[in-house]
Amino acid sequence: MPLPQQQLVSPRPKQKVILYDLEARGNASSPRLFSPNTWRTLLALKIKGVPYEHRRLSFLEIRGDLAKKTGRKDVTVPTLEVSAFGGLQSWYIVGSANIADWLERANPDTPSLYGGPEGRAYAQFMENVLDGFRGLNGSYFPLWIPDICKAQDDENKVYFREKKLGADKFDEVASRDVDALIARAIEGLKPFEDALAKRPGEFLQGPNIGYSDCLLFAFFAMGYALDKEKAKKVWLSGERGRWAKKILGLWDGWAKALLE
């Protein structure tokens, strides 16, 4: 059972951290990590240097196994399970923003995700702007809806198309012109292209990668995991291309390896 929020402030000795992620298994030899929400947390964990066990679930396993384990029917990913004292104490943290805040509080001696109040405020601003990427009428998600379905195994294809979205909505989005959707996605990235142009050779938050970069890179990772050629058309040009390639090369190519 999750502990009250105030009990998540202080770091615990000898903590064990488990990250529950979303995986597409349509290609058994090459499962794909495509959730932008969990990519935010993957990057935040890497920046903070926090070791963790990575458990990858399907849509149906989230709705079944993870919901049962956490006692939350509406549980989403990312979810962190944190335990201490050999498992005598354990709790769950759900949602990338909650996890980022907990990581920052619980690990003050590691690189900061925000770099101070200004960086935290900028990350919040970024989250608000990126909300416009989401949904069936957003500037980004519709481009990838057919690819998300295609990447699933048979059971999860049915769930995604018929229950999560609804067959009629899915079919309508899947029928949209791909070139027009690519153009719309590129237009939606223009504010970030402009922001990066003001920081040549740097990240969104400055010389060091921060949580604002996690927020945006998560959408690149989503597209790259699902359809590399479409993702290259959208992302790999201009300042955003330079920035994405720089993050792909961090930590000895860690993110690139996860996406291949």
Long-range contacts (C-beta under 8 A, 24 or more apart in sequence): 1-71, 1-91, 2-70, 2-71, 2-91, 2-92, 2-93, 2-94, 3-89, 3-91, 7-91, 8-91, 8-93, 8-102, 8-105, 8-106, 9-105, 9-106, 10-105, 10-106, 11-106, 11-107, 12-82, 12-84, 12-85, 12-89, 12-106, 13-84, 13-85, 14-84, 14-85, 14-86, 15-82, 15-83, 15-84, 16-53, 16-82, 16-83, 16-84, 16-87, 17-45, 17-50, 17-51, 17-52, 17-53, 17-80, 17-81, 17-82, 18-52, 18-53, 18-54, 18-55, 18-80, 18-81, 18-82, 19-45, 19-52, 19-53, 19-54, 19-55, 19-78, 19-79, 19-80, 20-55, 20-57, 20-62, 20-66, 20-77, 20-78, 20-79, 20-80, 20-81, 21-54, 21-55, 21-56, 21-57, 21-77, 21-78, 22-56, 22-57, 22-58, 22-59, 22-62, 22-77, 23-56, 23-57, 23-58, 24-58, 24-148, 24-151, 24-152, 24-156, 24-225, 24-226, 25-58, 25-152, 25-153, 25-156, 26-150, 26-151, 26-152, 26-153, 26-157, 27-151, 31-56, 32-151, 32-225, 32-226, 33-221, 33-225, 33-258, 33-259, 34-144, 34-148, 34-151, 34-221, 34-222, 34-225, 34-226, 35-77, 35-78, 35-222, 36-218, 36-219, 36-221, 36-222, 37-76, 37-77, 37-78, 37-95, 37-96, 37-218, 38-77, 38-78, 38-96, 39-214, 39-217, 39-218, 39-221, 39-222, 40-78, 40-96, 40-100, 40-211, 40-214, 40-215, 40-218, 41-78, 41-80, 41-96, 41-99, 41-100, 42-258, 43-209, 43-213, 43-214, 43-217, 43-218, 43-255, 44-96, 44-99, 44-100, 44-103, 44-113, 44-211, 44-214, 45-103, 46-251, 46-254, 47-110, 47-111, 47-113, 47-209, 47-210, 47-211, 47-214, 48-103, 48-104, 48-107, 48-110, 48-111, 48-113, 49-107, 49-110, 49-111, 50-103, 50-107, 50-110, 52-80, 58-152, 58-153, 58-155, 58-156, 59-152, 59-156, 59-159, 59-160, 59-164, 60-155, 60-156, 60-159, 63-159, 70-94, 97-127, 100-211, 100-214, 111-208, 112-210, 113-210, 113-211, 113-214, 114-205, 114-210, 114-211, 115-205, 115-206, 115-208, 115-210, 119-205, 119-210, 119-211, 119-212, 120-211, 122-204, 122-205, 122-212, 123-210, 123-211, 123-212, 123-215, 126-204, 126-212, 126-215, 126-216, 127-215, 129-191, 130-215, 130-216, 130-219, 132-188, 133-188, 133-219, 136-165, 136-169, 136-173, 139-184, 139-185, 139-187, 139-188, 140-185, 140-188, 140-219, 142-173, 142-176, 142-181, 143-178, 143-181, 143-182, 143-184, 143-185, 143-223, 143-230, 143-234, 144-222, 144-223, 144-226, 144-227, 144-230, 145-170, 145-173, 145-174, 146-173, 146-174, 147-226, 147-227, 147-230, 148-226, 149-174, 151-226, 178-230, 182-230, 182-233, 182-234, 185-234, 186-233, 186-234, 189-234, 189-235, 189-240, 192-216, 192-240, 193-238, 193-239, 193-240, 196-239, 196-240, 196-242, 196-243, 197-238, 197-239, 200-239, 201-242, 203-243, 203-246, 203-247, 204-243, 209-247, 209-250, 213-243, 213-247, 217-244, 217-247, 217-255, 220-244, 221-255, 221-259, 224-259, 225-259
